[in-house]
């Protein structure tokens, strides 16, 4: 499960692929075979899981296993045919990073909590989720809601959320959907998570004429990940789907801090910034620009000049928050 080489110091970006494989063996096989050169880690929701052999007359069930790929299962393995994990991770061995299953935080067939470590870089927590809203309070996202997640290093929550909400939906959301997803969204916003998806960009095309398109495969990152630029080149990639109905997602984990442009050429170190402090300073700075930003709060139709003024005020507020909390 761990691939570590502490002597290696030359770290490279880590390429991540993601897909709900809908339990299809051919989908998983094609994905692993065709993209072994494209990704270092592939995380799956609803992976293929079935008969792989027998022992003394007892059937053995398990996942697709292919040369070149190592496997991480979210829970203790079991030969019970009914025990099928809904999350699974494949990774290629590489000397400059390690990946560790954090079953001490949560052990569940619907959730994988993974620590990705590179020498000289902050540990990145990657959480692979298959959320079944029918489980209500026992669903994956509700369980995560009541799990203490770190705030001092980057966290990525990604997977099949199976939820509809105005924040990401491509069309109107019904009252029942809004109630189901509202608590999850409120939790993510309170914790300072940012959505990587563009609103309305489809991740699940319709399977037939009676089904509507939807946006249910999502990625959220915490404040530390945003500040460190941990997630880069996030995109929906239909070529990863193969014969699955979901579209694939791909992104890169890297750690490139960007300088804030300013006339005094001051450089800020964002490595140890505390998201709560930064958020508080941002709120204070935005409050001082209330007059300029008031048209946004009133949801008026804005002219381009007014939009530009608002954008400048928000940018300045972000720079002020960073200057107040980051090291020079």
C-alpha positions as CSV (number, residue, x, y, z in Angstrom):
1,X,0.0,0.0,0.0
2,X,2.9,2.3,0.6
3,X,5.5,3.0,-2.0
4,X,8.2,5.1,-0.3
5,X,11.8,6.1,-1.1
6,X,12.9,8.7,1.3
7,X,16.2,9.3,-0.6
8,X,14.3,10.6,-3.6
9,X,13.9,14.4,-3.6
10,X,13.0,15.2,-7.2
11,X,9.2,15.2,-7.0
12,X,6.9,15.4,-10.0
13,X,3.1,16.2,-10.3
14,X,0.8,13.3,-9.7
15,X,-1.8,12.6,-12.4
16,X,-5.2,11.5,-11.1
17,X,-8.1,9.9,-13.1
18,X,-11.6,9.3,-11.7
19,X,-14.6,7.4,-13.0
20,X,-17.8,5.7,-11.8
21,X,-17.3,2.4,-13.6
22,X,-20.8,1.2,-12.9
23,X,-19.5,-2.3,-11.9
24,X,-18.4,-3.0,-15.5
25,X,-15.4,-5.2,-15.8
26,X,-14.7,-4.3,-19.4
27,X,-14.8,-0.6,-18.4
28,X,-12.2,-1.0,-15.7
29,X,-10.0,-3.2,-17.8
30,X,-10.0,-0.8,-20.7
31,X,-9.4,2.2,-18.4
32,X,-6.4,0.6,-16.8
33,X,-4.9,-0.8,-20.0
34,X,-5.3,2.3,-22.1
35,X,-4.3,4.9,-19.5
36,X,-1.4,3.3,-17.7
37,X,0.9,6.0,-19.2
38,X,-1.5,8.8,-18.5
39,X,-2.2,8.4,-14.7
40,X,-0.4,7.6,-11.6
41,X,-3.6,7.1,-9.6
42,X,-7.0,6.0,-10.8
43,X,-9.9,6.2,-8.3
44,X,-13.1,4.4,-9.0
45,X,-16.7,4.5,-7.8
46,X,-18.8,1.4,-8.3
47,X,-15.8,-0.7,-9.5
48,X,-16.0,-4.1,-11.0
49,X,-16.1,-6.9,-8.4
50,X,-16.9,-10.5,-9.2
51,X,-15.8,-14.1,-9.4
52,X,-12.0,-14.5,-9.8
53,X,-11.5,-18.1,-8.7
54,X,-12.2,-20.8,-6.1
55,X,-10.5,-22.4,-3.1
56,X,-11.6,-25.8,-1.8
57,X,-15.0,-25.4,-3.5
58,X,-15.5,-21.9,-2.1
59,X,-15.9,-19.0,-4.6
60,X,-13.5,-16.1,-4.3
61,X,-14.7,-12.7,-5.4
62,X,-12.5,-9.6,-6.0
63,X,-11.6,-6.7,-8.3
64,X,-9.9,-6.5,-11.7
65,X,-6.2,-7.1,-11.3
66,X,-3.8,-6.0,-14.0
67,X,0.0,-5.9,-14.3
68,X,1.5,-2.5,-13.5
69,X,-1.2,-1.5,-11.2
70,X,-1.3,-1.8,-7.4
71,X,-4.7,-1.9,-5.6
72,X,-6.1,-0.3,-2.5
73,X,-9.4,-1.7,-1.2
74,X,-11.3,0.6,1.3
75,X,-12.1,-2.1,3.9
76,X,-10.7,-5.4,5.1
77,X,-11.0,-7.9,2.3
78,X,-13.7,-10.5,2.5
79,X,-14.6,-13.5,0.4
80,X,-18.3,-12.9,1.0
81,X,-19.8,-12.4,-2.5
82,X,-22.2,-9.8,-1.1
83,X,-19.4,-7.6,0.2
84,X,-18.6,-5.3,-2.8
85,X,-16.7,-2.1,-2.1
86,X,-18.2,1.0,-3.9
87,X,-14.8,2.7,-4.0
88,X,-11.4,1.4,-5.1
89,X,-8.0,2.9,-6.0
90,X,-5.4,1.7,-8.4
91,X,-1.9,3.3,-8.4
92,X,1.4,2.8,-10.3
93,X,4.5,2.5,-8.2
94,X,6.6,5.6,-8.4
95,X,9.7,6.5,-6.2
96,X,8.7,10.1,-5.4
97,X,5.4,9.6,-3.7
98,X,3.6,7.3,-1.2
99,X,-0.1,6.6,-0.9
100,X,-1.5,5.3,2.4
101,X,-5.1,4.2,3.3
102,X,-6.2,6.1,6.4
103,X,-8.6,3.4,7.8
104,X,-7.9,4.9,11.2
105,X,-10.1,7.9,10.1
106,X,-12.9,6.0,8.5
107,X,-13.3,2.5,7.2
108,X,-16.2,2.1,4.9
109,X,-17.0,0.5,1.5
110,X,-18.3,3.9,0.2
111,X,-15.3,6.0,1.3
112,X,-11.6,5.8,0.9
113,X,-9.4,8.3,2.8
114,X,-5.9,8.4,1.3
115,X,-2.8,10.3,2.3
116,X,-0.5,11.2,-0.6
117,X,2.9,12.2,0.5
118,X,5.9,13.7,-1.4
119,X,9.1,14.6,0.3
120,X,9.3,18.3,1.0
121,X,5.6,18.9,0.3
122,X,2.5,18.9,2.5
123,X,0.6,15.7,2.8
124,X,-2.5,15.8,0.5
125,X,-5.6,13.9,1.7
126,X,-7.5,12.5,-1.2
127,X,-11.0,11.3,-0.3
128,X,-12.7,9.0,-2.8
129,X,-16.5,8.9,-2.2
130,X,-19.5,7.0,-3.5
131,X,-22.5,8.7,-1.9
132,X,-25.8,6.8,-1.8
133,X,-28.4,9.3,-0.6
134,X,-30.9,6.4,0.1
135,X,-28.8,5.7,3.1
136,X,-29.7,9.1,4.5
137,X,-27.7,9.8,7.7
138,X,-25.5,6.8,7.0
139,X,-24.6,8.0,3.5
140,X,-20.9,8.6,2.7
141,X,-21.1,12.4,2.7
142,X,-23.2,12.6,5.9
143,X,-20.6,10.3,7.6
144,X,-17.8,12.5,6.4
145,X,-19.7,15.5,7.6
146,X,-19.4,14.1,11.2
147,X,-15.7,13.1,10.7
148,X,-12.9,15.4,11.8
149,X,-10.9,16.2,8.7
150,X,-7.6,18.1,8.7
151,X,-7.5,21.9,8.2
152,X,-3.8,22.3,8.2
153,X,-3.0,20.6,4.9
154,X,-4.7,20.1,1.5
155,X,-7.9,18.0,1.4
156,X,-9.6,16.8,-1.8
157,X,-13.1,15.3,-1.7
158,X,-14.1,13.8,-5.0
159,X,-16.3,11.1,-6.5
160,X,-19.9,10.4,-7.3
161,X,-22.0,12.6,-5.0
162,X,-25.4,11.4,-6.4
163,X,-26.9,14.7,-5.3
164,X,-28.6,17.6,-7.1
165,X,-28.2,21.2,-6.0
166,X,-28.4,24.6,-7.6
167,X,-24.7,25.1,-6.9
168,X,-23.8,22.7,-9.7
169,X,-27.0,21.5,-11.4
170,X,-27.6,22.1,-15.1
171,X,-31.3,22.8,-14.6
172,X,-33.9,23.4,-11.9
173,X,-33.6,21.4,-8.7
174,X,-36.7,20.0,-7.0
175,X,-37.5,20.7,-3.4
176,X,-36.7,17.1,-2.3
177,X,-33.3,17.2,-4.0
178,X,-32.6,20.6,-2.4
179,X,-33.4,19.3,1.1
180,X,-31.3,16.2,0.6
181,X,-28.2,18.0,-0.6
182,X,-28.6,21.2,1.4
183,X,-27.0,19.9,4.6
184,X,-24.0,18.6,2.7
185,X,-23.5,21.9,0.8
186,X,-23.9,23.9,4.0
187,X,-21.2,21.8,5.7
188,X,-18.8,22.1,2.8
189,X,-19.3,25.9,2.6
190,X,-18.8,26.3,6.3
191,X,-15.6,24.4,6.1
192,X,-14.3,26.6,3.3
193,X,-14.4,24.1,0.5
194,X,-14.3,25.2,-3.1
195,X,-16.0,23.3,-6.0
196,X,-13.8,22.6,-9.0
197,X,-16.7,21.8,-11.3
198,X,-18.2,24.5,-13.5
199,X,-21.9,24.9,-12.8
200,X,-24.0,23.0,-15.3
201,X,-21.1,21.0,-17.0
202,X,-22.6,17.5,-17.4
203,X,-20.9,14.5,-15.8
204,X,-23.7,11.9,-16.3
205,X,-25.4,12.0,-19.8
206,X,-28.9,10.4,-20.1
207,X,-29.0,6.7,-20.6
208,X,-32.4,6.9,-22.4
209,X,-34.9,9.4,-23.6
210,X,-36.7,9.3,-20.3
211,X,-33.7,10.3,-18.2
212,X,-32.3,13.8,-17.9
213,X,-28.7,14.9,-17.9
214,X,-27.1,15.5,-14.5
215,X,-24.1,16.8,-12.7
216,X,-23.3,14.3,-9.9
217,X,-19.5,13.6,-10.2
218,X,-17.9,16.4,-8.2
219,X,-14.7,17.6,-6.7
220,X,-14.3,19.9,-3.7
221,X,-11.0,21.2,-2.2
222,X,-10.4,22.9,1.1
223,X,-8.8,26.3,1.7
224,X,-5.3,24.9,2.1
225,X,-5.5,23.2,-1.3
226,X,-6.7,26.4,-2.9
227,X,-3.9,28.5,-1.3
228,X,-1.2,26.0,-2.3
229,X,-2.6,25.4,-5.8
230,X,-2.7,21.7,-5.1
231,X,-5.3,20.8,-7.7
232,X,-4.4,21.8,-11.2
233,X,-5.8,21.2,-14.7
234,X,-9.1,19.8,-13.4
235,X,-11.3,18.7,-16.3
236,X,-14.1,16.4,-17.3
237,X,-12.8,13.9,-19.8
238,X,-15.3,11.8,-21.8
239,X,-12.5,9.6,-23.2
240,X,-12.2,8.0,-19.8
241,X,-15.7,6.7,-19.8
242,X,-15.4,3.8,-22.2
243,X,-18.8,2.1,-22.0
244,X,-19.8,3.6,-18.6
245,X,-22.6,6.2,-18.5
246,X,-20.6,8.6,-16.3
247,X,-17.9,10.8,-17.7
248,X,-14.4,10.7,-16.3
249,X,-12.6,13.4,-14.4
250,X,-8.9,14.1,-14.4
251,X,-6.6,16.5,-12.5
252,X,-3.1,16.9,-11.3
253,X,-1.8,17.1,-7.7
254,X,1.1,19.6,-7.5
255,X,2.3,22.2,-5.1
256,X,3.1,25.4,-6.9
257,X,2.4,28.5,-4.9
258,X,1.8,31.5,-7.1
259,X,3.0,35.0,-6.2
260,X,0.5,37.8,-5.8
261,X,1.0,40.5,-8.3
262,X,1.6,43.9,-6.5
263,X,3.4,47.1,-7.3
264,X,5.9,46.7,-4.4
265,X,7.0,43.3,-5.7
266,X,6.3,41.7,-2.3
267,X,6.4,37.9,-2.2
268,X,4.2,36.0,0.2
269,X,4.7,32.5,1.5
270,X,1.3,30.7,1.7
271,X,2.6,27.4,3.0
272,X,1.6,27.9,6.7
273,X,-1.4,30.1,6.1
274,X,-4.5,29.3,8.3
275,X,-7.7,29.3,6.2
276,X,-9.9,30.5,9.1
277,X,-7.7,33.5,9.7
278,X,-7.5,34.3,6.0
279,X,-11.3,34.0,5.6
280,X,-11.8,36.4,8.6
281,X,-9.4,38.9,7.1
282,X,-11.1,38.6,3.7
283,X,-14.5,39.2,5.3
284,X,-13.2,42.3,7.0
285,X,-11.7,43.6,3.7
286,X,-14.9,43.0,1.8
287,X,-16.9,44.8,4.5
288,X,-14.7,47.9,3.9
289,X,-15.6,47.7,0.2
290,X,-19.3,47.4,0.9
291,X,-20.3,50.5,-1.1
292,X,-18.5,49.3,-4.2
293,X,-19.9,45.8,-3.9
294,X,-23.4,46.7,-3.0
295,X,-24.8,46.2,-6.5
296,X,-23.7,42.6,-6.3
297,X,-25.6,42.1,-3.1
298,X,-28.7,43.6,-4.6
299,X,-28.5,41.3,-7.6
300,X,-29.0,44.2,-10.0
301,X,-28.3,44.1,-13.7
302,X,-24.7,45.4,-13.9
303,X,-22.8,47.4,-16.5
304,X,-19.4,46.2,-17.5
305,X,-17.7,49.2,-15.7
306,X,-19.5,48.3,-12.5
307,X,-18.5,44.6,-12.8
308,X,-14.9,45.6,-13.3
309,X,-15.0,47.8,-10.2
310,X,-16.4,44.9,-8.2
311,X,-13.8,42.5,-9.5
312,X,-11.0,45.0,-8.6
313,X,-12.4,45.4,-5.1
314,X,-12.6,41.6,-4.6
315,X,-9.1,41.1,-5.9
316,X,-7.8,43.9,-3.6
317,X,-9.6,42.3,-0.7
318,X,-8.0,38.9,-1.4
319,X,-4.6,40.6,-1.6
320,X,-5.2,42.4,1.7
321,X,-6.2,39.2,3.4
322,X,-3.1,37.4,2.2
323,X,-0.9,40.3,3.2
324,X,-2.4,40.2,6.7
325,X,-2.0,36.4,7.2
326,X,0.9,35.1,5.1
327,X,4.6,35.4,5.7
328,X,6.8,37.6,3.6
